Amino acid sequence: MKTSRIIFGLACLLIVSALLGCASAQPTPDAQATINAAVQATINAAVQATTAAQPTPTQSKATPGAPTAATATKAATPAPTVNAVTMTEEEIAALIDQAVNEAIAATNATTMQTATYAADGTLTPQEVAALQAAVTLSQSEINQALALTYAYYDLYYDLATETLNVLKAIEQDLNAMATSMNSMAQSLAQISTTLAQGQTVTPGAIAQLQSNATKASQAAASAQGKTKNWNATVQSDLNKRATAALATKPTSAPTDLRGTSQSVNTYIETVRAALGDNKINKTELQSISVAGANAVAGLNQFGGAQGQTLANSINTLTKQLARGEAPKVKSSLGALEQSARSLPSVPSVPQPPRK
């Protein structure tokens, strides 16, 4: 993602190399905290290393739209990070879509530039420097797409269903792109050393570079085909979850106004407890749905006009939680609790006079 759009400043290669080892497994409960801590601990060193490695010579064979050393340096500069738990599932999904497409675009530009420069069977120091800049930019884009993918796993792995299969397939392509780009970086480093020593680059070295570029291009094409279904799959999954949550039947409907008030409080406490770790799993969503159904049943029967308003609020919160909109629920849960306190009190039953 370009600097103006980056939500996650997770471009450093040190982080992703650690993350790739666990990409195929379900994230542990503290995966997000681990990622955030690792980023904060290494970001400065990574930026310094990346900046120092950026070549500055101009290209000798210009490729329209291809990254230059200067643009790669600018794009690799990290932007302020934003915690994933402050965003909704739909927002994170949109960022993933954007990041993956930008990773694909950068990879395609790099591989096209490689093909252009290597077409004559030779490479100049200026061309190698430009390719190294392009590879660095591609790595940054791929790494950010992967980081967003892992953040999504951490928050929604247990709740999402349809989206996981699509995202895992995209992640495999991103990993393949990253592997090919890493190989290209190694090849270019060796070629740069050869040129610096005044030696001629062998045809085998150039062929190896081209082979890695071809693999990266193939993985990018595969990812491009899969991203077409991503947004539609996310919307389908969110809608199905919301429909199922609101269709939950009450298991213990209140029989009076006092029980209704208690059921509303139970719902509020169930939601608050579930949000304690900033994410909702299937078990918690089911408990919330049941508690909401019980409270709504009582409010519809005993709550009067105010009860209808509270019932609508509870249904709205349940729907938001099912759709991965926990940040919105956090901001409105207090308002629901305040409204619940003003429910009509239970009328006192007149006591017979003492004899």
Secondary structure, 3 states (H helix, E strand, C coil): CCHHHCCCCCCCHHHHHHHHCCCCCCCCCCHHHHHHHHHHHHHHHHHHHHHHHCCCCCCCCCCCCCCCHHHHHHHHCCCCCCCHHHCCHHHHHHHHHHHHHHHHHHHHHHHHHHHHHHCCCCCCHHHHHHHHHHHHHHHHHHHHHHHHHHHHHHHHCCCCCHHHHHHHHHHHHHHHHHHHHHHHHHHHHHHHHHHHCCCCCCHHHHHHHHHHHHHHHHHHHHHHHHHCCHHHHHHHHHHHHHHHHHCCCCCCCCCCHHHHHHHHHHHHHHHHHHHHHCCCCHHHHHHHHHHHHHHHHHHHHHCHHHHHHHHHHHHHHHHHHHCCCHHHHHHHHHHHHHHHHCCCCCCCCCCCCCC
